Amino acid sequence: MTGAVSWEALAGLFSFLVALGGIWWRWQAVIRSIETDLSQYKLHVAETYVTKQGQREQTQAMLEAIHSVRTDIKSLNDRIDRLFENPPKRTRSTS
């Protein structure tokens, strides 16, 4: 191909570049939309779900509460046992 470039060839090249730019622009809009959705999802997860450390703290608090209830029940059993082992002696008063 030698010689001058025709106007049709320039118009075709320009049309191709415009179409390529349009496709690029559209893909950038889609990528930006996906990035926005992803950042919104990350924010939702950060606000809603608990971290590993938070989960450990919650679990530890629950285990301590269960241990406290267990200790209270155990001491209640001991008190009931002592009550039945040494029943109070009743004295009768004579009037």
C-alpha positions as CSV (number, residue, x, y, z in Angstrom):
1,M,0.0,0.0,0.0
2,T,1.7,3.1,-1.2
3,G,0.5,6.6,-1.9
4,A,-1.9,8.9,-0.2
5,V,-4.3,7.7,2.4
6,S,-7.9,8.1,1.3
7,W,-10.6,9.8,3.3
8,E,-12.5,6.5,3.5
9,A,-9.6,4.8,5.2
10,L,-9.3,7.7,7.7
11,A,-13.0,7.6,8.4
12,G,-12.8,3.9,8.9
13,L,-9.8,4.2,11.3
14,F,-11.6,7.0,13.1
15,S,-14.8,5.0,13.5
16,F,-12.8,2.0,14.8
17,L,-11.0,4.2,17.3
18,V,-14.3,5.8,18.5
19,A,-15.9,2.3,18.8
20,L,-12.9,1.1,20.8
21,G,-13.0,4.2,23.0
22,G,-16.8,3.6,23.6
23,I,-16.1,0.0,24.6
24,W,-13.3,1.1,26.9
25,W,-15.5,3.8,28.5
26,R,-18.4,1.3,29.0
27,W,-16.0,-1.2,30.6
28,Q,-14.6,1.4,32.9
29,A,-18.2,2.3,34.0
30,V,-18.9,-1.4,34.7
31,I,-15.7,-1.8,36.7
32,R,-16.4,1.4,38.7
33,S,-19.9,0.1,39.5
34,I,-18.5,-3.2,40.7
35,E,-15.9,-1.5,42.8
36,T,-18.7,0.6,44.4
37,D,-20.8,-2.4,45.1
38,L,-17.8,-4.2,46.6
39,S,-16.9,-1.3,48.9
40,Q,-20.6,-1.1,50.0
41,Y,-20.6,-4.8,50.8
42,K,-17.3,-4.6,52.7
43,L,-18.8,-1.7,54.8
44,H,-22.0,-3.8,55.4
45,V,-19.9,-6.8,56.5
46,A,-17.7,-4.6,58.8
47,E,-20.8,-3.1,60.4
48,T,-22.9,-6.3,60.7
49,Y,-20.6,-9.2,61.4
50,V,-18.4,-9.7,64.4
51,T,-14.6,-10.0,64.3
52,K,-12.7,-13.0,65.6
53,Q,-11.6,-11.1,68.6
54,G,-15.2,-10.0,69.3
55,Q,-16.4,-13.5,69.0
56,R,-13.7,-14.7,71.4
57,E,-14.8,-12.0,73.9
58,Q,-18.4,-13.0,73.6
59,T,-17.7,-16.7,74.0
60,Q,-15.5,-16.0,77.0
61,A,-18.2,-13.9,78.7
62,M,-20.8,-16.7,78.1
63,L,-18.4,-19.3,79.5
64,E,-17.8,-17.2,82.6
65,A,-21.6,-16.8,83.1
66,I,-22.1,-20.5,82.7
67,H,-19.3,-21.2,85.2
68,S,-20.9,-18.7,87.6
69,V,-24.3,-20.4,87.4
70,R,-22.6,-23.8,87.9
71,T,-20.8,-22.5,91.0
72,D,-24.0,-21.1,92.4
73,I,-25.9,-24.4,91.8
74,K,-23.0,-26.3,93.4
75,S,-23.1,-24.1,96.5
76,L,-26.8,-24.4,96.7
77,N,-26.6,-28.1,96.7
78,D,-24.0,-27.9,99.5
79,R,-26.3,-25.7,101.5
80,I,-29.3,-28.1,101.0
81,D,-27.1,-31.0,102.1
82,R,-26.0,-29.2,105.2
83,L,-29.6,-28.4,106.1
84,F,-30.6,-32.1,106.0
85,E,-27.5,-33.4,107.7
86,N,-28.0,-31.3,110.8
87,P,-31.7,-30.7,111.2
88,P,-32.5,-28.0,113.8
89,K,-33.5,-29.3,117.2
90,R,-36.9,-28.1,118.2
91,T,-37.5,-27.4,121.7
92,R,-41.0,-27.5,123.2
93,S,-41.9,-25.0,125.6
94,T,-44.1,-25.9,128.5
95,S,-46.5,-23.4,129.5
